[in-house]
Amino acid sequence: MPAPHEVDRDVQNSLKSSATFTGRGLHSGAPVRMVVRPAPVDHGIWFRRTDVTNADQMVPARWDAVSPSRLCTVVENAAGVSVSTIEHIMAALSGSAVHNALIEIDGPEVPILDGSAVPFVQGFLAAGLDDLDAPVRAVRVLKSVEVRDGDAVARLDPADMLEIDFRISFEDAAIGTQTRRLNMANGAFVRELCDSRTFCRQVDVDAMRQAGLALGGTMENAVVFRGDKVLSPGGLRHADEPVRHKMLDALGDLALAGGPILGRYTGDRAGHALTNRLLRALFADPEAWRMVDCGPQTLGKLPGVGVHVGDLPLVRA
């Protein structure tokens, strides 16, 4: 087991060594190999499509590179090269305080693994974090910004640290209405959210399969509900696992801001597309945000700072 790693200086981080993940895409069902490599100061997070030979391989993990998608987050470069279902690995990078990484991937979709972010976090902590000689730059929210789509709402308000407040509501009794609020500092993502799996209703699974989607989905990498029943073997990892997973997704989508966010995110039935619309609305208003260099006091309020292997939950299938 690797030694605990804590960040106690106001510096950016990357991995000490590469972390490799293999699996299948949730929607494509295609096998994929992905290697997360160390990157230098101010590199940010980029994907490199190693299977692409006739176009630009590099795809930025950034809010303004997100292309429309109903079921997951997709980033695309100017040449039309894309990478989909990036939200879990982005959440893991943010929640582990990895600010710079080059993600080499030999297909169009990130592997779903167990449907949560915990395998990625385990891989990053095993690789170790490397302090880089430059301050972390964060996005400070200066005034409230809100977007809506019917009953769904996503909002950012000023706050000293990243907080996520989420509400979901489903007709299925096994899900129902769930709410949770969490201060994301001090390793909260790793302890409280990273093992929560993607979820869906059986009726949605049937519809997605008919549409040629969710071809890599199984009872082992998603929690499936039908009415008042949890169909996946082993049941839930948390009584409120669905809302925790929506918070995980939100962190991953917010990680596309180009730096950690200092602000309170509120999501009510919000999804990937609405959170991206929120970021676009934020950055469209120059009075709503400011980039700030994080000193030690601010750094301690960011996701992932101080995380070590002891924070990882004991995951059961």
C-alpha positions in Angstrom: 0.0 0.0 0.0 1.5 3.4 -0.9 2.4 5.8 1.8 -0.2 8.6 2.5 0.3 11.7 0.5 -0.7 15.1 1.7 -0.5 18.4 -0.1 0.6 21.1 2.4 1.9 23.8 0.0 0.2 26.1 -2.5 1.3 24.1 -5.6 -0.2 22.4 -8.5 0.0 18.6 -8.7 0.5 15.9 -11.3 1.1 12.1 -10.9 4.5 10.7 -10.0 4.0 7.8 -12.4 1.4 6.7 -15.0 -1.9 5.0 -14.0 -3.4 2.5 -16.5 -7.1 1.5 -16.7 -8.7 -1.0 -19.1 -12.4 -1.9 -19.6 -15.3 -1.2 -21.8 -17.2 2.0 -22.7 -20.7 2.2 -21.0 -22.5 3.2 -24.2 -20.3 1.8 -26.9 -19.5 -1.5 -25.2 -16.1 -1.2 -27.0 -12.9 -2.3 -25.2 -10.6 0.5 -24.3 -7.2 1.1 -22.7 -6.5 4.4 -21.0 -3.2 5.6 -19.5 -3.2 8.7 -17.3 0.3 10.2 -17.5 2.1 13.0 -15.6 2.1 16.4 -17.1 4.0 19.7 -16.4 2.9 22.9 -14.8 -0.1 24.7 -16.3 -0.7 21.8 -18.7 -4.2 21.2 -17.4 -6.1 18.0 -18.4 -6.0 16.8 -22.0 -7.0 13.7 -23.7 -4.9 12.2 -26.6 -6.8 9.7 -28.9 -4.0 7.3 -29.8 -6.2 5.4 -32.2 -6.7 8.5 -34.4 -4.0 8.9 -37.2 -5.6 11.3 -39.7 -6.6 14.2 -37.5 -5.6 16.2 -34.4 -5.4 13.7 -31.5 -5.5 16.2 -28.7 -8.9 17.0 -27.0 -9.1 19.5 -24.2 -11.0 18.6 -21.0 -12.5 22.1 -20.9 -16.0 23.5 -20.6 -15.9 25.2 -24.0 -15.0 21.9 -25.7 -18.2 20.1 -24.5 -20.5 19.0 -27.3 -24.2 18.3 -26.9 -25.0 14.9 -25.4 -28.0 13.7 -23.5 -26.5 10.9 -21.4 -22.9 11.8 -20.6 -20.3 14.5 -21.0 -18.5 14.6 -24.3 -15.5 16.8 -25.3 -14.5 17.4 -28.9 -11.7 19.3 -30.7 -12.0 21.5 -33.8 -11.2 18.4 -36.0 -14.3 16.6 -34.6 -12.2 14.1 -32.6 -14.1 13.4 -29.3 -13.9 11.6 -26.0 -17.1 10.7 -24.2 -18.3 9.7 -20.7 -15.4 11.7 -19.1 -17.3 12.8 -16.0 -16.1 10.0 -13.6 -12.4 10.4 -14.4 -12.7 14.2 -14.2 -14.3 13.9 -10.8 -11.5 11.6 -9.7 -8.8 13.9 -10.9 -10.5 16.9 -9.2 -11.2 15.0 -6.0 -7.6 13.7 -5.8 -6.1 17.1 -6.5 -4.5 16.2 -9.8 -4.3 19.4 -11.7 -2.2 18.4 -14.7 -2.4 15.1 -16.7 -2.2 13.7 -20.2 -4.8 11.0 -20.7 -3.9 8.7 -23.6 -6.9 6.6 -24.7 -7.2 4.2 -27.7 -10.9 4.7 -28.3 -13.8 7.3 -28.2 -15.1 6.5 -24.7 -13.6 6.3 -21.2 -14.0 2.9 -19.6 -16.9 2.6 -17.2 -15.1 0.2 -14.8 -17.4 -0.3 -11.8 -19.6 2.7 -12.6 -18.1 4.9 -10.0 -14.8 6.9 -9.6 -13.2 4.8 -7.0 -11.0 2.7 -9.4 -9.6 5.9 -10.8 -8.9 7.3 -7.3 -7.2 4.1 -6.3 -5.0 4.2 -9.4 -4.0 7.8 -8.8 -3.1 7.3 -5.1 -1.1 4.2 -6.1 0.8 6.3 -8.7 1.4 9.0 -6.1 1.1 12.8 -6.5 4.0 15.0 -7.5 4.2 18.7 -6.3 4.9 21.1 -9.1 6.5 24.5 -8.7 3.5 26.8 -9.5 0.4 27.9 -7.6 -3.0 26.4 -8.1 -5.3 28.8 -9.9 -9.0 28.6 -8.9 -12.2 30.1 -10.3 -13.8 32.2 -7.6 -17.5 32.8 -8.1 -18.3 36.5 -7.5 -22.0 36.6 -8.0 -24.9 34.2 -8.4 -25.5 32.5 -11.8 -28.5 30.2 -12.6 -29.8 28.2 -15.5 -33.0 26.3 -15.9 -34.5 23.6 -18.1 -38.1 22.9 -17.1 -38.1 21.7 -13.5 -34.3 21.3 -13.5 -32.1 24.0 -12.0 -28.3 24.5 -11.7 -26.9 27.4 -9.8 -23.5 28.8 -8.6 -23.3 31.2 -5.7 -20.3 32.8 -4.0 -18.7 30.8 -1.2 -15.2 30.4 0.3 -14.9 26.8 -0.8 -16.6 24.3 -3.2 -19.9 23.1 -1.8 -22.3 20.8 -3.7 -26.0 20.7 -2.8 -28.1 18.3 -4.9 -31.7 17.1 -5.1 -33.1 14.4 -7.2 -36.7 13.1 -7.5 -37.9 9.9 -9.3 -41.2 8.1 -9.4 -39.5 4.8 -8.6 -40.0 4.2 -4.9 -36.5 2.7 -4.5 -35.1 6.1 -5.5 -37.8 8.6 -4.6 -36.6 12.1 -3.5 -33.1 12.4 -2.2 -31.1 15.4 -1.1 -27.5 15.8 0.1 -25.2 18.7 0.8 -21.4 18.4 1.1 -18.4 20.7 1.7 -15.9 19.2 -0.8 -12.8 20.2 1.2 -10.5 17.8 3.2 -11.0 14.7 1.0 -14.8 14.7 1.3 -15.1 13.5 -2.3 -12.9 10.4 -1.7 -14.6 9.5 1.6 -18.2 10.3 0.7 -18.8 10.2 -3.0 -16.2 8.4 -5.1 -17.6 4.9 -4.7 -21.2 5.8 -5.7 -22.1 4.2 -9.0 -24.1 5.4 -12.0 -27.7 4.4 -11.8 -30.7 4.0 -14.1 -34.2 2.6 -14.2 -34.9 -0.7 -16.0 -37.3 1.1 -18.3 -34.5 3.5 -19.3 -32.1 0.6 -19.9 -34.6 -1.0 -22.3 -35.0 2.3 -24.2 -31.3 2.9 -24.4 -30.6 -0.6 -25.6 -33.2 -0.1 -28.4 -31.4 3.1 -29.3 -28.1 1.3 -29.5 -26.8 2.8 -26.2 -25.7 1.4 -22.9 -24.1 -1.6 -24.8 -21.4 -1.9 -22.1 -23.8 -1.5 -19.2 -24.2 -4.4 -16.7 -25.5 -5.0 -13.3 -21.9 -4.8 -12.1 -21.2 -1.3 -13.4 -24.6 0.4 -12.8 -27.3 0.3 -10.2 -30.6 -0.7 -11.8 -33.9 0.1 -10.2 -37.4 -1.1 -11.0 -40.2 0.4 -9.0 -39.4 -0.4 -5.3 -36.7 -2.8 -6.1 -32.9 -2.6 -6.5 -32.1 -5.2 -9.2 -28.3 -5.1 -9.0 -26.7 -7.9 -7.0 -25.5 -6.7 -3.6 -27.8 -3.8 -3.5 -26.7 -0.3 -2.7 -23.3 0.9 -1.4 -25.1 3.8 0.3 -28.8 4.3 1.1 -28.7 7.5 -0.9 -26.2 6.3 -3.6 -28.2 7.9 -6.5 -27.9 11.4 -5.2 -24.3 10.9 -4.2 -23.5 9.8 -7.8 -25.2 12.9 -9.2 -22.9 14.9 -6.9 -20.0 12.9 -8.3 -21.1 13.7 -11.8 -21.5 17.4 -10.9 -17.9 17.6 -9.6 -16.6 16.0 -12.8 -18.5 18.5 -15.0 -17.4 21.4 -12.8 -13.8 20.2 -13.2 -14.0 21.4 -16.8 -13.9 25.0 -15.6 -10.1 25.1 -16.0 -9.4 25.2 -12.3 -11.0 24.3 -9.0 -14.2 26.3 -8.3 -14.6 28.4 -5.1 -18.4 28.6 -4.9 -21.6 26.8 -4.0 -23.1 24.6 -6.7 -26.8 23.8 -6.3 -28.4 21.2 -8.6 -32.1 20.3 -8.6 -32.7 17.4 -11.0 -29.7 18.8 -13.0 -27.7 16.8 -15.5 -24.5 17.1 -17.5 -25.9 19.4 -20.1 -27.4 21.8 -17.6 -24.1 22.0 -15.6 -22.2 22.8 -18.8 -24.8 25.5 -19.6 -24.1 26.9 -16.1 -20.4 27.1 -16.7 -21.0 28.8 -20.0 -23.3 31.4 -18.3 -20.7 32.0 -15.6 -17.8 32.6 -18.0 -20.0 34.7 -20.3 -20.3 37.3 -17.5 -16.8 38.8 -16.6 -18.3 40.2 -13.4 -19.4 36.8 -12.1 -15.9 35.2 -11.7 -12.2 35.8 -11.2 -9.1 33.6 -11.4 -7.2 33.6 -8.2 -3.8 32.1 -7.1 -4.3 29.9 -4.1 -2.1 30.3 -1.1 -1.9 27.8 1.7 -5.1 29.0 3.4 -7.2 28.8 0.3 -5.6 25.6 -1.0 -6.8 23.8 2.1 -10.4 24.4 1.0 -10.0 22.7 -2.4 -11.2 19.2 -3.3 -8.5 16.5 -2.9 -6.1 18.4 -0.7 -4.8 16.1 2.1 -6.3 12.9 0.6 -4.6 9.7 1.4 -5.3 6.0 0.9 -7.0 5.7 4.4 -9.8 8.0 3.0 -10.8 5.4 0.5 -14.1 3.6 1.4 -14.2 -0.2 1.7 -15.9 -0.9 -1.6 -18.2 -3.9 -2.0 -19.6 -5.1 -5.2 
